[in-house]
Amino acid sequence: MGGGAVIAALGLGVVVTYRSDGVVNLAHAAVGSFLAFTFYEFRETGDLVLPLVGFNNRIPLVPRPTVLTALIVIILYGALLGLLLHTLVFRRLQRAPSLARVVASIGLFLYTFSVIGLTWPVAPDIRPLLPRNNVTVLDRLVGVDRLALAGIVVLATALLWLISTRTRFGTSTTAAAENRKGAMLLGINPARLAAYNWMIATTSAGLVMILAAQIISLDPLNNSLLIVPAVAAALIGGFRSYPLVAVAGLGIGMLQSLLLSLQADVDWLPDIGLQQGVPFLIIVVVMVLRGESLPTRGALREGRFPTAPEPRAVLPVTVGLTAAAVAVLLWGSSDWRAAVITSSIFALFALSVVVLTGFVGQISLASYAFAGVAAFAMVKFTNAGVPFPVAPGLAVAVTCGLGVLVGIPAVKVRGLNLAIVTLGAAVAIGELLFKWEWFVGSITATEVPEPSVGPLDLGISAPGDGYPRAAFGLMCVVVLMVSGLAIANLRRSRTGLRWLAVRANEQAAAAAGIDVAWAKLTAFSVSATLAGAAGTLLAYQRTTIGADSFGVFNSLSLLALTFLAGIAVMSGGLVAGLLAPVGLLAIAVGQDVGKPSPYQFAISGILLVLVTVLYPDGITGLVRAAWNRLRPRGRPHTVPATT
């Protein structure tokens, strides 16, 4: 009941922000976790921690506050933080397409998670706020804190229901959610209502994580990923019904606990995160059965997707960049060779995002999950005696099939809905597959065999300054070059035009005779193939892989950097490769190739939010616009006068 109460409370907060602003805030649990960390730090030291990194972010307020003082300060702090999030970020995205709102919440997710990890390498001491004794219920010992937290959630649900149905504030919020234009004509200020609701949601997230800390402990990763079951509960409630969301959240928590108990009692069940698959299954079932699961909201006007111009001068650019990469690999230092390899692999990952999200408008957060499947499958094929390059080829084929399977829900859902599905899929794959010893070989670290064709060694390993070997780098560059040419040709073909038509308007595309389902599935298959190829190269690069090598945060960071570079153009994928951690740009500015920046998630997150709000076409779009302004204009065409 304790875990279920946390899921239910977070689900209620997700519904509050969606009803008011049309935003499913994927950073909701992460922001609540930050407030919980801040509370316990403030209670022990009297220092209020600001969500900033890179310099002293502590403000001394009182020597040692009481519990009541600390709670009051955090409630006010949470309200202010919610107001800032709405005013500075999401209010500016009211007219933006769903892609922009999703990536903004992902940027906030990355930034908040990074702030917690950098500020608290070790979690602060937790002094319980709820009773810790046990009572007997149905011959079982049950913690009073679990019952108390569940009771608080029930009371909060009743209060939210009363406010939403019996007060002018609640009915005005509902009116603005149903039809924003109509609400404004009636004199309702939707922006003000949204600000109040953001303050309520953010404060409630902080309070529930504070109370739950003694039950689930404070952990930046696990606490932030509670957003997945919270969204599953919100989906069951249709993002409308607070009582149904609370019941669903409690039920999900109980079902997860039951699976944990069964794993302890039943020997043949594998020791993997079965409970993490529950939210994913719920999300998929609800999405597929309901189709457009999120209720339609009246909007002023939805903005455009980032511009997707046709690639030009593909062959000369490809030859030039490939020649430059080959020159660095043959005559560059060890650090520069490693940077070329890293940037090439990351660019291949970014191209998979460009195809699916940039060209088709389907938001996937499972790129690294696909890559992990390919990497572990490749190792398994190789250990079974399948030679190189057949083993990675088969692994990529498996990933392509998985991409089509995950893409099936995209036939009925899109945009934010699909982002929720793929986020759940990424978490489920990480817990179910990547921690299953039969599939990965070893839970801690799986050895990756070196690639070779007869006497030709294509592996990365070499002694001294010979590492990384240029032969492996050349293989990565060739794979990227071939993939880039193939995607450029697809973009200019009828298939690419169909993708863009589906992105622009699915109904209009279907009316024009385009098979929308087929267009989506082909995009998923191509994207998963690219991610699978990148995953096999990443495995060969690292020589040992584990579940952490393909975590969901890597997929979020990938989307962040690709959106920053330019998510709808092929050059955006290449620029994202340059921006990769310990990639070419990092080496050019003097970063040690062996020491990735601890601020990479924070930088990616804040840049993603800024680019989403200020310039959604990304770096490549900004350069393209500047070039169009500066290039000389031709003489205007004139028509000769006639008599």
DOLUM-539910 format. One line per field, with one value per residue (C-alpha): x, y, z; residue in one letter; residue number from 1; chain. Coordinates in steps of 0.2 Angstrom, whole numbers. Layout:
BEGIN
xx c(X/...) $
yy c(Y/...) $
zz c(Z/...) $
resn c(A/...) $
resi c(NUM/...) $
chain c(A/...) $
REM end
This chain:
BEGIN
xx c(0/15/21/4/0/15/10/-7/-2/10/-3/-15/-2/0/-18/-18/-5/-13/-31/-24/-11/-12/6/10/24/37/48/34/42/60/54/45/61/71/60/61/80/79/67/78/94/85/79/97/107/95/102/89/96/92/90/107/123/141/142/137/118/114/106/107/90/90/102/91/72/58/48/34/45/54/37/31/47/46/27/31/47/37/23/36/45/29/25/42/40/24/29/46/43/26/16/27/23/4/4/18/15/15/33/39/30/37/55/53/47/61/74/67/68/86/91/82/89/106/105/100/114/127/121/119/131/125/107/104/98/80/71/54/38/26/24/35/26/16/-2/-9/-21/-28/-14/-1/10/7/17/7/16/10/-8/-6/1/-13/-26/-18/-19/-37/-41/-31/-41/-57/-51/-46/-63/-72/-62/-64/-83/-89/-79/-78/-59/-62/-76/-66/-51/-62/-70/-52/-47/-62/-61/-48/-56/-73/-66/-57/-73/-82/-69/-59/-40/-33/-15/-18/-28/-14/-1/-11/-13/6/9/-3/4/22/20/10/24/36/25/22/40/44/32/37/55/55/46/54/70/78/86/87/85/71/61/62/56/41/33/30/18/10/6/-1/-13/-17/-21/-33/-42/-43/-33/-50/-56/-46/-55/-51/-33/-31/-38/-27/-12/-15/-19/-3/7/-1/1/20/22/13/25/39/32/29/47/53/41/42/59/56/52/67/75/71/61/44/35/42/33/16/15/21/7/-6/0/0/-17/-26/-18/-23/-40/-44/-33/-31/-31/-28/-44/-44/-42/-48/-32/-29/-18/-5/12/22/35/53/57/62/70/76/94/106/123/123/137/150/146/147/164/171/166/171/188/191/186/198/212/210/209/225/235/227/231/223/211/205/203/192/182/179/172/161/154/151/141/131/127/120/109/104/99/87/79/78/69/56/53/59/52/36/33/33/41/51/60/67/82/94/83/83/102/104/93/104/120/116/108/124/135/123/124/143/145/134/147/139/154/156/147/133/131/128/117/106/105/100/87/80/80/71/57/56/54/39/32/34/28/11/3/8/-5/-18/-8/4/13/13/4/17/31/22/21/40/45/37/44/62/60/52/65/79/71/65/78/94/93/88/104/99/98/113/125/130/121/136/146/145/161/160/170/181/175/186/185/197/215/208/206/192/192/195/208/227/241/247/244/238/221/208/213/210/202/188/185/185/172/161/163/159/143/138/142/131/117/117/116/102/92/95/88/73/70/70/59/41/43/50/36/24/32/32/13/9/19/9/-8/-13/-31/-26/-13/-25/-38/-24/-22/-7/-7/-3/-1/12/21/23/28/42/48/49/58/71/74/76/88/99/98/102/117/123/121/132/145/144/146/162/168/165/171/160/142/129/111/117/125/108/98/83/92/104/88/82/99/100/83/89/105/96/83/96/106/90/79/71/86/100/113/105/111/129/129/122/137/149/140/141/149/168/164/174/168/172/190/192/188/201/190/199/192/192/182/165/158/148/137/132/114/112/119/108/93/94/99/84/72/80/80/62/56/67/71/63/73/89/107/106/90/98/113/101/91/107/113/97/98/116/117/116/99/96/89/70/62/53/40/43/29/17/6) $
yy c(0/12/10/11/27/35/30/36/53/56/51/64/77/72/74/91/98/90/97/114/115/100/95/77/82/68/77/77/63/70/88/80/70/86/94/79/79/98/96/83/93/109/100/94/110/124/127/129/121/129/119/125/117/123/134/136/133/133/148/147/152/145/135/120/121/112/99/112/126/114/109/127/132/118/120/138/133/120/132/145/131/126/144/146/130/136/154/151/135/128/143/148/131/133/134/122/104/90/86/102/100/82/87/101/90/78/92/96/78/76/93/89/71/78/92/79/67/82/90/74/61/53/55/65/57/53/56/48/59/45/31/16/3/-11/-17/-34/-34/-51/-60/-50/-37/-20/-4/10/22/13/14/32/37/28/37/54/50/45/62/71/62/67/85/87/79/92/106/101/98/110/126/140/137/118/121/135/124/110/123/129/111/107/123/137/149/147/150/166/172/169/180/165/167/150/155/161/144/134/143/139/121/120/126/113/99/103/106/89/80/86/82/64/61/68/57/42/43/32/19/19/28/43/37/49/36/25/40/49/34/32/43/28/19/36/40/22/26/43/34/22/37/45/60/66/55/58/44/32/37/34/17/13/19/9/-7/-5/-4/-19/-29/-25/-30/-47/-50/-47/-59/-72/-71/-74/-90/-97/-104/-105/-87/-77/-65/-49/-34/-42/-28/-15/-23/-20/-2/-5/-18/-6/8/-2/-10/6/15/2/0/18/25/43/41/58/69/82/100/116/125/142/136/122/127/119/105/109/112/97/103/91/86/94/90/74/65/79/82/63/62/77/72/54/59/71/57/44/57/59/40/37/51/58/55/42/54/61/43/39/55/51/33/40/54/42/30/43/51/34/34/52/47/34/48/60/46/42/59/72/64/56/65/49/52/37/36/18/20/14/-1/-6/-4/-15/-29/-29/-28/-43/-53/-50/-57/-72/-76/-74/-86/-98/-99/-87/-77/-58/-49/-62/-61/-42/-43/-55/-45/-29/-40/-45/-27/-22/-34/-28/-10/-15/-24/-9/2/-7/4/19/14/20/32/46/61/62/45/36/44/37/20/20/27/12/0/7/4/-13/-19/-13/-23/-38/-42/-33/-41/-58/-69/-81/-66/-55/-69/-59/-47/-37/-37/-46/-48/-43/-54/-44/-43/-50/-57/-71/-63/-45/-39/-25/-24/-8/-16/-12/-9/9/23/11/11/13/4/14/-1/-1/18/15/2/14/28/16/11/29/34/20/23/42/39/27/39/53/43/38/56/61/46/43/35/51/61/49/51/70/69/58/70/85/78/59/62/72/59/45/55/57/38/36/20/29/12/6/23/22/4/7/22/12/-3/9/18/2/-4/11/10/-8/-5/8/-3/-17/-4/3/-15/-18/-1/-4/-22/-26/-21/-22/-16/2/3/5/14/25/41/38/38/54/62/56/65/80/82/77/90/103/99/99/84/86/86/74/87/87/69/73/89/78/66/81/86/69/67/64/67/78/94/89/84/100/110/100/88/71/57/46/57/62/78/75/89/81/77/94/103/93/96/114/117/106/117/133/127/120/137/149/140/123/121/118/123/118/128/143/141/138/154/164/158/162/180/183/175/186/188/185/199/199/191/204/202/212/225/221/232) $
zz c(0/3/-15/-22/-12/-19/-37/-34/-27/-42/-54/-46/-49/-67/-70/-61/-73/-89/-85/-83/-96/-108/-102/-96/-86/-87/-74/-61/-50/-52/-46/-32/-28/-28/-16/-4/-5/-1/14/22/19/26/41/46/41/38/21/7/-9/-26/-42/-49/-53/-56/-41/-23/-23/-4/5/24/32/50/61/64/59/67/56/55/49/36/29/28/19/7/3/-1/-11/-21/-25/-31/-41/-50/-54/-62/-72/-79/-82/-90/-99/-102/-104/-119/-127/-127/-146/-149/-155/-143/-148/-141/-124/-123/-126/-114/-100/-104/-103/-86/-81/-86/-78/-61/-60/-63/-50/-37/-42/-42/-26/-16/-20/-4/2/17/33/34/51/49/49/50/64/61/72/65/66/62/48/42/51/43/50/41/44/51/40/24/30/35/18/9/20/16/-3/-1/8/-5/-19/-10/-9/-27/-32/-22/-28/-46/-45/-32/-33/-46/-47/-52/-64/-72/-74/-82/-94/-99/-102/-113/-123/-120/-133/-125/-108/-113/-120/-104/-95/-88/-87/-92/-89/-71/-68/-75/-64/-48/-54/-57/-40/-32/-42/-39/-20/-19/-28/-15/0/-6/-9/8/17/6/9/24/14/-3/2/-8/-24/-39/-52/-45/-38/-55/-64/-54/-67/-78/-66/-61/-79/-81/-66/-74/-91/-82/-75/-92/-86/-79/-64/-48/-39/-53/-54/-35/-36/-51/-42/-26/-37/-47/-32/-24/-40/-41/-23/-26/-41/-29/-16/-30/-36/-18/-16/-34/-39/-58/-59/-66/-54/-65/-63/-67/-57/-69/-83/-75/-79/-97/-100/-93/-104/-120/-116/-112/-127/-139/-133/-132/-146/-143/-125/-119/-120/-133/-127/-135/-140/-148/-162/-163/-169/-183/-182/-185/-204/-213/-230/-243/-241/-254/-260/-251/-261/-260/-241/-238/-247/-239/-221/-224/-230/-215/-203/-212/-211/-192/-190/-199/-193/-178/-160/-149/-141/-158/-165/-150/-153/-171/-166/-152/-163/-178/-166/-158/-175/-181/-165/-169/-187/-180/-170/-185/-196/-183/-174/-186/-202/-195/-179/-169/-152/-146/-130/-132/-144/-132/-127/-145/-146/-130/-138/-153/-143/-131/-146/-156/-141/-139/-158/-158/-143/-152/-166/-178/-187/-190/-199/-199/-180/-179/-195/-187/-171/-181/-189/-172/-167/-183/-179/-161/-168/-178/-163/-152/-167/-168/-154/-165/-178/-166/-155/-159/-151/-133/-131/-141/-130/-115/-123/-128/-111/-102/-115/-112/-93/-95/-108/-96/-81/-90/-104/-98/-81/-87/-86/-99/-112/-106/-100/-85/-74/-70/-86/-102/-113/-131/-143/-155/-173/-186/-204/-207/-203/-203/-185/-184/-165/-155/-143/-145/-133/-128/-141/-153/-144/-152/-168/-184/-192/-180/-183/-201/-199/-189/-202/-216/-207/-204/-222/-229/-217/-221/-240/-238/-226/-238/-253/-242/-237/-256/-261/-261/-244/-237/-244/-236/-219/-220/-225/-210/-199/-205/-204/-203/-208/-224/-228/-227/-238/-251/-252/-240/-229/-213/-203/-216/-216/-197/-196/-210/-200/-184/-193/-201/-185/-175/-188/-186/-167/-168/-179/-167/-152/-160/-163/-146/-139/-149/-143/-125/-125/-110/-108/-95/-91/-87/-104/-112/-98/-102/-97/-112/-123/-115/-118/-136/-140/-131/-141/-157/-154/-150/-166/-177/-176/-193/-204/-208/-204/-187/-184/-189/-178/-163/-166/-164/-148/-141/-123/-126/-145/-157/-149/-132/-137/-147/-131/-121/-112/-106/-117/-102/-91/-97/-89/-74/-80/-97/-91/-83/-99/-111/-101/-99/-117/-123/-113/-120/-138/-137/-130/-140/-157/-160/-177/-167/-172/-190/-192/-184/-196/-211/-207/-205/-222/-230/-224/-228/-246/-261/-268/-287/-298/-298/-313/-324/-338/-354/-357/-371/-381) $
resn c(M/G/G/G/A/V/I/A/A/L/G/L/G/V/V/V/T/Y/R/S/D/G/V/V/N/L/A/H/A/A/V/G/S/F/L/A/F/T/F/Y/E/F/R/E/T/G/D/L/V/L/P/L/V/G/F/N/N/R/I/P/L/V/P/R/P/T/V/L/T/A/L/I/V/I/I/L/Y/G/A/L/L/G/L/L/L/H/T/L/V/F/R/R/L/Q/R/A/P/S/L/A/R/V/V/A/S/I/G/L/F/L/Y/T/F/S/V/I/G/L/T/W/P/V/A/P/D/I/R/P/L/L/P/R/N/N/V/T/V/L/D/R/L/V/G/V/D/R/L/A/L/A/G/I/V/V/L/A/T/A/L/L/W/L/I/S/T/R/T/R/F/G/T/S/T/T/A/A/A/E/N/R/K/G/A/M/L/L/G/I/N/P/A/R/L/A/A/Y/N/W/M/I/A/T/T/S/A/G/L/V/M/I/L/A/A/Q/I/I/S/L/D/P/L/N/N/S/L/L/I/V/P/A/V/A/A/A/L/I/G/G/F/R/S/Y/P/L/V/A/V/A/G/L/G/I/G/M/L/Q/S/L/L/L/S/L/Q/A/D/V/D/W/L/P/D/I/G/L/Q/Q/G/V/P/F/L/I/I/V/V/V/M/V/L/R/G/E/S/L/P/T/R/G/A/L/R/E/G/R/F/P/T/A/P/E/P/R/A/V/L/P/V/T/V/G/L/T/A/A/A/V/A/V/L/L/W/G/S/S/D/W/R/A/A/V/I/T/S/S/I/F/A/L/F/A/L/S/V/V/V/L/T/G/F/V/G/Q/I/S/L/A/S/Y/A/F/A/G/V/A/A/F/A/M/V/K/F/T/N/A/G/V/P/F/P/V/A/P/G/L/A/V/A/V/T/C/G/L/G/V/L/V/G/I/P/A/V/K/V/R/G/L/N/L/A/I/V/T/L/G/A/A/V/A/I/G/E/L/L/F/K/W/E/W/F/V/G/S/I/T/A/T/E/V/P/E/P/S/V/G/P/L/D/L/G/I/S/A/P/G/D/G/Y/P/R/A/A/F/G/L/M/C/V/V/V/L/M/V/S/G/L/A/I/A/N/L/R/R/S/R/T/G/L/R/W/L/A/V/R/A/N/E/Q/A/A/A/A/A/G/I/D/V/A/W/A/K/L/T/A/F/S/V/S/A/T/L/A/G/A/A/G/T/L/L/A/Y/Q/R/T/T/I/G/A/D/S/F/G/V/F/N/S/L/S/L/L/A/L/T/F/L/A/G/I/A/V/M/S/G/G/L/V/A/G/L/L/A/P/V/G/L/L/A/I/A/V/G/Q/D/V/G/K/P/S/P/Y/Q/F/A/I/S/G/I/L/L/V/L/V/T/V/L/Y/P/D/G/I/T/G/L/V/R/A/A/W/N/R/L/R/P/R/G/R/P/H/T/V/P/A/T/T) $
resi c(1/2/3/4/5/6/7/8/9/10/11/12/13/14/15/16/17/18/19/20/21/22/23/24/25/26/27/28/29/30/31/32/33/34/35/36/37/38/39/40/41/42/43/44/45/46/47/48/49/50/51/52/53/54/55/56/57/58/59/60/61/62/63/64/65/66/67/68/69/70/71/72/73/74/75/76/77/78/79/80/81/82/83/84/85/86/87/88/89/90/91/92/93/94/95/96/97/98/99/100/101/102/103/104/105/106/107/108/109/110/111/112/113/114/115/116/117/118/119/120/121/122/123/124/125/126/127/128/129/130/131/132/133/134/135/136/137/138/139/140/141/142/143/144/145/146/147/148/149/150/151/152/153/154/155/156/157/158/159/160/161/162/163/164/165/166/167/168/169/170/171/172/173/174/175/176/177/178/179/180/181/182/183/184/185/186/187/188/189/190/191/192/193/194/195/196/197/198/199/200/201/202/203/204/205/206/207/208/209/210/211/212/213/214/215/216/217/218/219/220/221/222/223/224/225/226/227/228/229/230/231/232/233/234/235/236/237/238/239/240/241/242/243/244/245/246/247/248/249/250/251/252/253/254/255/256/257/258/259/260/261/262/263/264/265/266/267/268/269/270/271/272/273/274/275/276/277/278/279/280/281/282/283/284/285/286/287/288/289/290/291/292/293/294/295/296/297/298/299/300/301/302/303/304/305/306/307/308/309/310/311/312/313/314/315/316/317/318/319/320/321/322/323/324/325/326/327/328/329/330/331/332/333/334/335/336/337/338/339/340/341/342/343/344/345/346/347/348/349/350/351/352/353/354/355/356/357/358/359/360/361/362/363/364/365/366/367/368/369/370/371/372/373/374/375/376/377/378/379/380/381/382/383/384/385/386/387/388/389/390/391/392/393/394/395/396/397/398/399/400/401/402/403/404/405/406/407/408/409/410/411/412/413/414/415/416/417/418/419/420/421/422/423/424/425/426/427/428/429/430/431/432/433/434/435/436/437/438/439/440/441/442/443/444/445/446/447/448/449/450/451/452/453/454/455/456/457/458/459/460/461/462/463/464/465/466/467/468/469/470/471/472/473/474/475/476/477/478/479/480/481/482/483/484/485/486/487/488/489/490/491/492/493/494/495/496/497/498/499/500/501/502/503/504/505/506/507/508/509/510/511/512/513/514/515/516/517/518/519/520/521/522/523/524/525/526/527/528/529/530/531/532/533/534/535/536/537/538/539/540/541/542/543/544/545/546/547/548/549/550/551/552/553/554/555/556/557/558/559/560/561/562/563/564/565/566/567/568/569/570/571/572/573/574/575/576/577/578/579/580/581/582/583/584/585/586/587/588/589/590/591/592/593/594/595/596/597/598/599/600/601/602/603/604/605/606/607/608/609/610/611/612/613/614/615/616/617/618/619/620/621/622/623/624/625/626/627/628/629/630/631/632/633/634/635/636/637/638/639/640/641/642/643) $
chain c(A/A/A/A/A/A/A/A/A/A/A/A/A/A/A/A/A/A/A/A/A/A/A/A/A/A/A/A/A/A/A/A/A/A/A/A/A/A/A/A/A/A/A/A/A/A/A/A/A/A/A/A/A/A/A/A/A/A/A/A/A/A/A/A/A/A/A/A/A/A/A/A/A/A/A/A/A/A/A/A/A/A/A/A/A/A/A/A/A/A/A/A/A/A/A/A/A/A/A/A/A/A/A/A/A/A/A/A/A/A/A/A/A/A/A/A/A/A/A/A/A/A/A/A/A/A/A/A/A/A/A/A/A/A/A/A/A/A/A/A/A/A/A/A/A/A/A/A/A/A/A/A/A/A/A/A/A/A/A/A/A/A/A/A/A/A/A/A/A/A/A/A/A/A/A/A/A/A/A/A/A/A/A/A/A/A/A/A/A/A/A/A/A/A/A/A/A/A/A/A/A/A/A/A/A/A/A/A/A/A/A/A/A/A/A/A/A/A/A/A/A/A/A/A/A/A/A/A/A/A/A/A/A/A/A/A/A/A/A/A/A/A/A/A/A/A/A/A/A/A/A/A/A/A/A/A/A/A/A/A/A/A/A/A/A/A/A/A/A/A/A/A/A/A/A/A/A/A/A/A/A/A/A/A/A/A/A/A/A/A/A/A/A/A/A/A/A/A/A/A/A/A/A/A/A/A/A/A/A/A/A/A/A/A/A/A/A/A/A/A/A/A/A/A/A/A/A/A/A/A/A/A/A/A/A/A/A/A/A/A/A/A/A/A/A/A/A/A/A/A/A/A/A/A/A/A/A/A/A/A/A/A/A/A/A/A/A/A/A/A/A/A/A/A/A/A/A/A/A/A/A/A/A/A/A/A/A/A/A/A/A/A/A/A/A/A/A/A/A/A/A/A/A/A/A/A/A/A/A/A/A/A/A/A/A/A/A/A/A/A/A/A/A/A/A/A/A/A/A/A/A/A/A/A/A/A/A/A/A/A/A/A/A/A/A/A/A/A/A/A/A/A/A/A/A/A/A/A/A/A/A/A/A/A/A/A/A/A/A/A/A/A/A/A/A/A/A/A/A/A/A/A/A/A/A/A/A/A/A/A/A/A/A/A/A/A/A/A/A/A/A/A/A/A/A/A/A/A/A/A/A/A/A/A/A/A/A/A/A/A/A/A/A/A/A/A/A/A/A/A/A/A/A/A/A/A/A/A/A/A/A/A/A/A/A/A/A/A/A/A/A/A/A/A/A/A/A/A/A/A/A/A/A/A/A/A/A/A/A/A/A/A/A/A/A/A/A/A/A/A/A/A/A/A/A/A/A/A/A/A/A/A/A/A/A/A/A/A/A/A/A/A/A/A/A/A/A/A/A/A/A/A/A/A/A/A/A/A/A/A/A/A/A/A/A/A/A/A/A/A/A/A/A/A/A/A/A/A/A/A/A/A/A) $
REM end
